Amino acid sequence: MRKFFVLAIALLAAGSLTASASVLIGFDSIPTSALIPIPSNNLVFGGGPVTWGNYTWSSTNLFNGVGSIFGNTGSYGFGTTNGYWDSAVGPMIGLNDSTTDYGVTDTMTIAFTNPVFAVGDFFNYDADESSPTTPATIAVYGTSGNLIESYNLDFSTGGAADSGEWLGFSETTPIGSFTMTDNYIAMASTPEPSSLLLLGSGLLGLVGVARRKLGR
């Protein structure tokens, strides 16, 4: 069984920052313009690429767990610690593998057609498979491919359904691409969390049907 993920970029976790950058935590901290929409009528398995709006999505995971997923509206699990997402979360993208399960470290990339200065969405990952040497990581890169900032996800949702964290980056230099690496990391285009249960600062929860990773 593998996982599913959403695309609207919310970024958070624990990691390294640069002096000119800021990690955004919580829905209210992420500008509306920074959110990345994910279509619900374009389900893709594998590595893509898929171009939508101002970005092109691709993944290095072509086959593991049926490959990465773009535009999923079904369920996607994150192990016993971080629960699962279902259709209430909305369209998502998911890496759908981990170093622990497959022995390789894969990455999904959002490459912007026109550079942006902020990016963010709703995230979750499999904390059970994360470790100091193989963390779930989000990062932004400049237009020349230089790393601007990275952050390692380290939150726990307590296994609640449709939970996670709103995360993002705000930079003073143009962002050419955004990456998500390891541990079934997923991102979703969730609606404004007015009806969601707060699990903590930047944490949200709903209700859903449990399943570990993407069922296949």
VOBAMI-659585 format. One record per residue: residue number from 1; x, y, z of N, C-alpha, C in turn; residue in one letter. Coordinates in steps of 0.001 Angstrom, whole numbers, always signed. Atoms other than C-alpha are relative to their C-alpha. Layout:
BEGIN
NUM	X	Y	Z	X	Y	Z	X	Y	Z	a .
...
//
This chain:
BEGIN
1	+853	-1183	+0	+0	+0	+0	+895	+1242	+0	m .
2	-786	-1231	+38	+1395	+3425	-879	-859	+1202	+285	r .
3	+710	-1199	-402	+421	+6990	-179	-430	+923	-1135	k .
4	+478	-1020	+929	-1317	+9906	-1898	+343	+1392	+530	f .
5	-350	-1362	-443	-591	+13669	-1748	-698	+1118	-751	f .
6	+683	-1146	+620	-2051	+17165	-2567	+925	+1132	-428	v .
7	-811	-1131	+443	-722	+20203	-4409	-668	+1341	+202	l .
8	+384	-1408	-206	-1325	+23683	-3087	+1115	+622	+774	a .
9	-1177	+56	-827	+2022	+24258	-1405	-91	+649	+1389	i .
10	-132	-518	-1339	+1970	+24663	+2375	+1224	-650	+582	a .
11	-1247	+579	-437	+5424	+24189	+3850	+298	+277	+1456	l .
12	-493	-200	-1359	+6734	+23625	+7417	+833	-1176	+418	l .
13	-775	+1073	-581	+9052	+21513	+9544	+1149	+557	+789	a .
14	-1169	-471	-702	+12459	+21737	+11183	+1177	-106	-934	a .
15	-1077	+81	+954	+15520	+22589	+9130	+897	+1204	+11	g .
16	-972	-1073	+84	+17998	+25151	+7883	-584	+1184	-749	s .
17	+512	-1214	+606	+17258	+28758	+6966	+1149	+885	-459	l .
18	-988	-989	+386	+19098	+31566	+5228	-420	+1348	+557	t .
19	+270	-1296	-621	+19344	+35143	+6446	-1082	+772	-736	a .
20	+951	-771	+791	+17183	+36447	+3589	-1339	-706	-150	s .
21	+1194	+818	+193	+14453	+33843	+4004	-817	-102	+1269	a .
22	+875	+189	-1139	+11527	+33105	+6227	-873	-1222	-231	s .
23	+912	+1136	+65	+9669	+29852	+6926	-1353	+457	+511	v .
24	+1348	-391	-354	+5922	+30393	+7048	-732	-1191	+605	l .
25	+705	+1069	-694	+3855	+28345	+9507	-1422	+450	+298	i .
26	+1395	-344	-257	+73	+28355	+9634	-664	+646	-1198	g .
27	+745	-501	+1155	-2607	+29190	+7078	+28	+1520	-87	f .
28	+72	-1462	+10	-2803	+32851	+8093	+1330	+652	-327	d .
29	-1326	-548	+284	+942	+33278	+7524	+380	-97	-1469	s .
30	-336	+238	+1398	+879	+32184	+3889	-868	+864	-911	i .
31	+786	-848	+905	-174	+34768	+1280	-799	-852	-979	p .
32	+827	+732	+954	-2995	+33636	-995	+731	-212	-1312	t .
33	-742	+89	+1259	-744	+34303	-3968	+1077	-1075	+35	s .
34	-1045	+1018	-118	+1759	+31748	-2615	-539	-1413	-144	a .
35	+591	+1329	+76	-680	+28828	-2702	+21	-528	-1429	l .
36	-87	+628	+1313	-268	+26379	-5587	-1204	-896	-223	i .
37	+1201	+812	+247	-3539	+24996	-6994	+345	-1321	-672	p .
38	-181	+1315	+604	-3813	+21318	-7989	-1314	-416	-653	i .
39	+1239	+383	+676	-6334	+20148	-10568	-539	-1331	+516	p .
40	+630	+1231	-470	-8826	+17430	-9600	-394	-929	-1143	s .
41	+431	+802	+1148	-9451	+16147	-13126	+1170	-467	-849	n .
42	-1195	+350	+770	-5920	+15188	-14140	+887	-929	+824	n .
43	-752	+943	-818	-4779	+12117	-12138	+1123	-624	-820	l .
44	-1177	+521	+685	-1256	+11116	-13146	+810	-859	+961	v .
45	-885	+868	-771	+885	+8218	-11869	+1377	-5	-657	f .
46	-1349	+51	+546	+4669	+8163	-12245	+755	+1287	+229	g .
47	-866	-1149	-180	+7106	+10979	-12821	-399	+1245	-740	g .
48	+398	-1171	+774	+5201	+13326	-15076	+871	+155	-1240	g .
49	+394	-1272	-619	+5901	+15972	-16166	-1451	+373	-275	p .
50	+1323	-569	+176	+2584	+17779	-15735	+110	+1516	+141	v .
51	-18	-1463	-57	+2265	+21489	-16530	-1397	+502	+315	t .
52	+1295	-540	-427	-512	+23415	-14783	+225	+1425	+502	w .
53	-170	-1381	-438	-837	+27173	-14414	+1435	+468	-178	g .
54	-1350	-562	+41	+2536	+28683	-13534	+1076	-1001	+398	n .
55	-1022	+959	-416	+4357	+25421	-12783	-63	-1294	-801	y .
56	-60	+1359	+533	+5468	+22036	-14061	+427	-924	+1119	t .
57	-294	+1003	-1027	+5373	+19075	-11655	+687	-1199	-628	w .
58	-658	+1230	+427	+7737	+16113	-12004	+532	-721	+1232	s .
59	-506	+800	-1117	+9102	+13309	-9811	+1035	-996	-499	s .
60	-990	+1030	+330	+12095	+10977	-9780	-534	-1398	+290	t .
61	+612	+1300	-286	+9808	+8173	-8509	-933	-388	-1145	n .
62	+785	+395	+1159	+8577	+6558	-11707	-857	-1234	+249	l .
63	+661	+1298	-116	+7525	+3110	-10448	-331	-441	+1423	f .
64	+220	+508	-1359	+7769	+2530	-6677	-1386	+386	+502	n .
65	+1347	-271	-486	+4286	+2202	-5158	-893	+565	-1074	g .
66	+671	-474	+1228	+2869	+2775	-8692	+495	+1374	-427	v .
67	-546	-1300	+354	+5001	+5912	-8885	-618	+1122	+821	g .
68	+582	-1152	-689	+4315	+9383	-7545	-1375	+296	-588	s .
69	+1380	-272	+400	+808	+10813	-7828	-242	+1505	-66	i .
70	+368	-1402	+189	-490	+14122	-9145	-1503	+73	-239	f .
71	+1422	-216	+195	-4114	+15237	-8819	-898	-1021	+664	g .
72	+816	+1004	-688	-5318	+12504	-6462	-1097	+654	+846	n .
73	+1095	-469	-848	-8699	+13050	-4782	-502	-1108	+916	t .
74	+370	+1103	-883	-8853	+9720	-2934	+787	+19	+1287	g .
75	-688	+71	-1290	-7256	+8503	+294	+1500	-224	-172	s .
76	-1458	+111	+17	-3547	+8585	+1119	+473	-62	+1447	y .
77	-376	+211	-1393	-1926	+7276	+4316	+1402	+469	+352	g .
78	-1284	-486	-507	+950	+8565	+6449	+466	-788	+1213	f .
79	-438	+815	-1122	+1524	+5670	+8857	-842	+218	+1250	g .
80	+776	-70	-1234	+321	+5337	+12432	+125	+1350	+694	t .
81	-244	-1262	-706	+1795	+8630	+13654	-747	+1180	-612	t .
82	+567	-1182	+651	+441	+11068	+11075	-1297	-253	-758	n .
83	+1348	+212	+504	-2832	+9461	+10038	-112	-132	-1503	g .
84	+301	+152	+1420	-4272	+9797	+6536	-814	+1190	-490	y .
85	+860	-966	+657	-5966	+12090	+4071	-1044	-736	-807	w .
86	+1002	+544	+905	-9207	+11404	+2232	-476	+1117	-922	d .
87	+478	-966	+993	-11293	+13286	-345	-329	+1362	+592	s .
88	+306	-1288	-630	-12092	+16023	+2200	+1157	+988	-147	a .
89	-1174	-872	+117	-8563	+17370	+1782	+56	+661	-1369	v .
90	-26	-572	+1332	-8967	+17936	-1928	+1111	-574	-851	g .
91	-1057	+510	+880	-6618	+17329	-4888	+1362	+89	+675	p .
92	-1299	+50	-650	-3136	+16345	-3793	+1061	-575	-927	m .
93	-1104	+700	+651	+284	+15257	-4969	+758	-748	+1083	i .
94	-709	+802	-987	+2299	+12541	-3235	+1206	-686	-599	g .
95	-1230	+649	+458	+5824	+11188	-3545	-182	-1512	-115	l .
96	+389	+1402	+45	+4542	+7688	-2760	+1146	-996	+169	n .
97	-1023	+950	-404	+7785	+6127	-1542	+914	+636	+1037	d .
98	-963	-486	-996	+10557	+6423	+1044	+1287	-795	-115	s .
99	-1284	+699	-14	+14206	+5497	+1476	-97	-1292	+785	t .
100	+157	+1185	-840	+13207	+3038	+4201	-633	-1145	-767	t .
101	+720	+1053	+718	+10828	+1116	+1936	+705	-470	-1258	d .
102	-513	+352	+1323	+12651	+1200	-1391	+1508	+154	-175	y .
103	-1451	-115	+89	+16304	+2025	-661	+491	+1113	-898	g .
104	-383	-1160	+808	+16284	+5149	-2846	-694	+1233	+556	v .
105	+573	-1252	-471	+15627	+8780	-2004	-512	+788	-1195	t .
106	+598	-681	+1145	+13195	+10380	-4450	-490	+1396	+364	d .
107	+391	-1404	-166	+12111	+13977	-4956	-1035	+403	-1036	t .
108	+924	-659	+916	+9148	+15791	-6482	+411	+1460	-138	m .
109	-415	-1377	+270	+9819	+19170	-8091	-1144	+791	-628	t .
110	+898	-979	+607	+7567	+22139	-8816	+893	+1077	-613	i .
111	-816	-992	+700	+9361	+24239	-11448	-911	+1104	-518	a .
112	+862	-1116	+356	+7858	+27685	-11932	+340	+554	-1385	f .
113	-199	-605	+1309	+7366	+29068	-15435	+500	+1425	+160	t .
114	-451	-1334	-384	+7681	+32564	-13979	+375	-41	+1470	n .
115	-459	+78	-1392	+9705	+32889	-10738	-974	+669	+970	p .
116	+855	-546	-1053	+7845	+33606	-7487	+889	+354	+1196	v .
117	-751	-369	-1196	+8911	+35034	-4124	-544	-662	+1260	f .
118	+566	+714	-1147	+6700	+32926	-1853	-735	-1225	-514	a .
119	+699	+1223	+358	+5287	+29414	-1924	-459	-681	+1281	v .
120	+494	+656	-1198	+3138	+27479	+549	-1241	-819	-272	g .
121	+1182	+847	+106	+444	+24808	+1038	-153	-856	+1252	d .
122	+310	+895	-1117	-871	+22029	+3308	+777	-1293	-183	f .
123	-914	+1132	+134	+1590	+19191	+4038	-208	-1072	+1064	f .
124	-132	+1104	-948	+1925	+15811	+5677	+1054	-961	-535	n .
125	-1035	+963	+376	+4455	+12947	+5629	-71	-1169	+963	y .
126	-28	+1173	-870	+5142	+9527	+7167	+1114	+178	+1032	d .
127	-988	-236	-1059	+6875	+10385	+10450	+605	-1299	+500	a .
128	-518	+1289	-452	+7302	+6659	+11231	+1248	-403	-783	d .
129	-1128	+387	+847	+9810	+6333	+8367	+1070	+1077	-87	e .
130	-960	-1089	+8	+11595	+9632	+8893	+1080	-228	+1043	s .
131	-1111	+102	-946	+15005	+9746	+10598	+934	+1176	-220	s .
132	-939	-1112	+190	+17832	+12277	+11110	+802	-102	-1291	p .
133	-775	+174	+1234	+19639	+10783	+8089	-884	-31	-1243	t .
134	+925	+21	+1136	+16532	+10464	+5887	-1261	+792	+350	t .
135	+1164	-822	-370	+14229	+13386	+6791	-883	+287	-1206	p .
136	+876	-532	+1039	+11215	+14536	+4812	+323	+1491	-111	a .
137	-554	-1347	+167	+12472	+17808	+3347	-716	+774	-1089	t .
138	+482	-921	+1025	+11036	+20776	+1505	+1086	+1050	-208	i .
139	-1074	-953	+299	+13297	+23283	-231	-389	+869	-1182	a .
140	+182	-894	+1142	+13300	+26237	-2603	+1361	+326	-607	v .
141	-1216	-261	+762	+15880	+26948	-5301	-155	+1239	-855	y .
142	+7	-1183	+840	+16831	+30029	-7269	-139	-348	-1470	g .
143	+171	+208	+1429	+16441	+30478	-11004	+1233	-623	-654	t .
144	-1221	+623	+510	+20027	+29256	-11487	+228	-1381	+603	s .
145	-119	+1317	-614	+19413	+26078	-9478	+701	+3	+1334	g .
146	-673	-101	-1296	+21104	+27341	-6308	-1006	-173	+1139	n .
147	+876	+187	-1160	+19615	+26240	-2973	-147	+1315	+753	l .
148	+267	-1199	-783	+17963	+29179	-1222	-242	-378	+1457	i .
149	+388	+364	-1362	+16495	+27422	+1800	-600	-1399	+1	e .
150	+641	+1308	-148	+15476	+23972	+3055	-514	-157	+1419	s .
151	+592	+217	-1314	+13417	+22670	+5961	-435	-1451	+123	y .
152	+332	+1397	-234	+13008	+19193	+7455	-1276	-117	+827	n .
153	+1258	+169	-713	+9475	+18214	+8481	+216	-875	+1232	l .
154	-197	+772	-1232	+9326	+16994	+12073	-1243	+1	+883	d .
155	+1204	-86	-819	+5719	+17409	+13221	-718	-1345	+87	f .
156	+845	+1171	-182	+3347	+14763	+14537	-1445	+447	+143	s .
157	+1413	-357	-76	-424	+14888	+14072	-760	-855	+1007	t .
158	+678	+890	-933	-1201	+12139	+16597	-917	-995	-695	g .
159	+793	+961	+754	-2746	+10031	+13829	-1364	+495	-415	g .
160	+1311	-536	+350	-5702	+12345	+13226	-230	-18	-1506	a .
161	+358	-5	+1416	-7532	+12144	+9921	+108	+1398	-596	a .
162	-50	-1252	+754	-6928	+14876	+7323	+744	+1114	+732	d .
163	-793	-979	-739	-4359	+16594	+9522	+1335	+240	-697	s .
164	-1287	-352	+589	-1019	+18188	+8711	+383	+1397	+427	g .
165	-426	-1367	-315	+641	+21593	+8672	+6	+863	-1253	e .
166	-144	-1012	+1045	+359	+24699	+6550	+1416	+546	+96	w .
167	-1397	-413	+5	+3929	+25564	+5551	+329	+779	-1261	l .
168	-403	-750	+1172	+5678	+27923	+3193	+1341	+686	+178	g .
169	-1226	-787	+15	+8721	+29971	+2272	-300	+1377	-568	f .
170	+50	-1346	+547	+8981	+33719	+1743	+1434	+465	-190	s .
171	-1390	-319	+326	+12167	+34856	+1	+145	+1412	-558	e .
172	-291	-1306	+592	+13809	+38093	-1071	+630	-145	-1380	t .
173	-523	+284	+1332	+15308	+36428	-4170	-1000	-900	-732	t .
174	+1000	+767	+756	+13270	+34805	-6980	+148	-1513	+210	p .
175	+34	+1458	-133	+12245	+31158	-6483	-290	-598	-1372	i .
176	+187	+654	+1287	+12700	+29061	-9595	-675	-1345	+113	g .
177	+613	+1315	-190	+11617	+25725	-8136	-136	-329	+1473	s .
178	+273	+471	-1357	+10320	+24000	-5028	+36	-1526	-22	f .
179	-116	+1456	-15	+11117	+20396	-4014	-529	-601	+1297	t .
180	+499	+785	-1130	+9655	+17750	-1672	+651	-1373	-54	m .
181	-830	+1191	+34	+11817	+14777	-685	-302	-969	+1131	t .
182	+29	+1156	-903	+11316	+11365	+1017	-1259	-126	+875	d .
183	+990	+344	-1039	+8886	+9685	+3460	-1444	+315	-369	n .
184	+1384	-145	+450	+5683	+9802	+1392	-544	+1418	+178	y .
185	+406	-1390	-175	+5618	+13571	+1638	-1090	+349	-1013	i .
186	+1125	-360	+857	+2428	+15052	+223	-435	+1438	+237	a .
187	+445	-1389	-57	+931	+18446	-492	-1412	+75	-568	m .
188	+1396	-47	+439	-2709	+19458	-946	-524	+1404	-229	a .
189	+708	-1252	+268	-4918	+22212	-2335	-1246	+40	+866	s .
190	+1142	+17	-901	-7138	+22291	+718	-672	+1360	+53	t .
191	+698	-1281	-128	-9803	+24967	+1216	+419	+731	+1265	p .
192	-277	-757	-1221	-9536	+27697	+3820	-518	-790	+1203	e .
193	+317	+912	-1103	-9549	+25861	+7191	-1041	+508	+995	p .
194	+994	-533	-923	-12638	+27573	+8638	-768	-1102	+715	s .
195	+750	+1097	-594	-14268	+24204	+9300	+886	-1098	+546	s .
196	-932	+1034	-431	-11147	+22302	+10289	+332	+131	+1478	l .
197	-372	+47	-1406	-10091	+21266	+13762	+1474	+349	+155	l .
198	-1390	-374	-243	-6930	+22999	+14971	+655	-1024	+914	l .
199	-733	+979	-803	-4415	+20446	+16247	+1183	+667	+690	l .
200	-1135	-725	-562	-1874	+23080	+17189	+293	+1152	-943	g .
201	-336	-1128	+854	-208	+26107	+15643	+279	-470	-1416	s .
202	-178	+397	+1383	-608	+25643	+11906	-503	-1389	-307	g .
203	+461	+1363	+238	-2117	+22163	+12340	-1501	-27	-207	l .
204	+1409	+102	+306	-5467	+21164	+10923	-439	-1444	+16	l .
205	+502	+1356	+71	-7708	+18133	+11078	-1431	-22	-474	g .
206	+1372	+202	+429	-10913	+16787	+9581	-406	-1406	+404	l .
207	+339	+1389	-231	-12400	+13297	+9369	+177	-747	-1309	v .
208	-201	+728	+1245	-11841	+10500	+6881	+92	-1492	+202	g .
209	-106	+1454	+8	-11178	+6863	+6032	+1464	-385	+29	v .
210	-1411	+331	-147	-7878	+5395	+7227	+472	-977	-1066	a .
211	-670	+911	+926	-5526	+3756	+4737	+1460	+361	-25	r .
212	-1422	-294	-15	-1754	+3421	+4672	+510	+215	-1403	r .
213	-566	-363	+1277	-180	+5167	+1746	-1022	-209	-1112	k .
214	+926	+156	+1109	-1665	+4697	-1704	-355	-1456	-179	l .
215	+438	+1386	+116	-3733	+1537	-1925	+140	-523	-1419	g .
216	-161	+662	+1299	-2703	-745	-4770	+272	-1479	+249	r .
//
